[in-house]
Amino acid sequence: MLSSSLTTVKSLPLKKRLCFLLKLVCFVSSVLIFCEFLIYYVVIFQCRWPEVKGGAHKGEKETSTSVLKAIILADTHLLGEIKGHWLDKLRREWQMERSFQTALWLLQPDIVFILGDVFDEGKWSSPQAWAEDVRRFRKMFKYPPSTELVVVVGNHDIGFHYEMTTYKINRFEKVFNFTSGKLITRKGINFVVVNSVAMEGDGCAVCRTSEAKLVALSHKLNCSQQKPNHSNKRCSDVEKLPASEPILLQHYPLYRKNDAECSGEDSAPPEEKNIPFKEKYDVLSQEASQKLIWWFHPRLILSGHTHSACEVLHAGKIPEISVPSFSWRNRNNPSFIMGSITPADFSLQKCLLPYESRVFTIYCAAGALLVILILAHFQLLTPPFYFAQHLISKHKAV
């Protein structure tokens, strides 16, 4: 049987063999193009900017130019030279690059926020390794002049508190123009950038400097939100800022016991939700969390670090959104947040990226189909009706 099949293969005309080979190449190429390129367009095309319910002033309708469109993502964890395998780097970085560039092209945001842990080994990187990581980041997350990129520092970028040094902070600030206590105001909306790694509360030099900047900024913001006829000597010489309650951008979440109250398909797995969080490691301490709320009275807090999605209310009224990891190395279903923001209101919408398990399923199904087609073409696979006919004839003989 096998020898006759091989004879049939050899007897096929060269033209037919080349035609079949061309069909196989087209099939394989189509699967690769879809799974590695087109799938990001198919999935992200379904995401829509949320509508803001209220305007800057009640009773007024917001125009498209007065709404700030922001994309928020976190924990990209670009692999380094110590723990990063070249194949893992190639795969994960391609996925993130295609997702980011596709999102920019389809959604055209005004601003993008990355909430820390840009790099996986920034806390260990030598100057040469750091330069290489930065080069790769700039290639993956390049953006047009119409879009602004704001990057927040995370513990993997400069180390946990006990690993954090002025040198590591300075080189991060030099690349990303990051400063803790920095105010970013766009379209009358105030964003406060926080180095949450420096909120240890132990009086270290970096912590003191960071907290001093935050206190000074909170004073400016609080004075700016007072009514014009309100007399306050402490605010008489203070530079006035837009009277909009700020949005905090940081890496660590504010204190919460665990993720037990978190829900959604990209929240923590059920077996992890009840694991207690460690203060100053998984979340900020209760003291640091209370300070930030007391200083700024924010209307929204955006954080990362846990790699899972969560939404909690602080003091019964201040929402905090923990943004899940943007890397498939940390999740099967990464996502990012789309925010439509005005000085008085905001609306958020989650945009889920392709599930890696589904991409893997497509590859497996395509591989199985490819094998069947090859076997059938070379007559190495018995057609189903021949098998059925054989069973029927055998039954009649009995």
Secondary structure, DSSP 8 states (H G I E B T S, - for coil): -HHHHHHHHHHS-HHHHHHHHHHHHHHHHHHHHIIIIIHHHHHHTT------SS-SSTT----GGGSEEEEEEB---B--TTT--HHHHHHHHHHHHHHHHHHHHHH--SEEEEES--BSSTTT--HHHHHHHHHHHHHHT---TTSEEEEE--HHHH-STTT--HHHHHHHHHHH---TTEEEEETTEEEEE--GGG---S--HHHHHHHHHHHHHHHHHHHHTS-TT---GGGTTS----S---EEE-SS----S-STT--STTS--TTTTTS---BTTTB--HHHHHHHHHHH--SEEEE-SSSS-EEEEETTTEEEEE--BS-TTT-SS-EEEEEEE-SS-EEEEEEE---HHHHHHHHHHHHHHHHHHHHHHTT-S--HHHHHHHHHHHHHH-
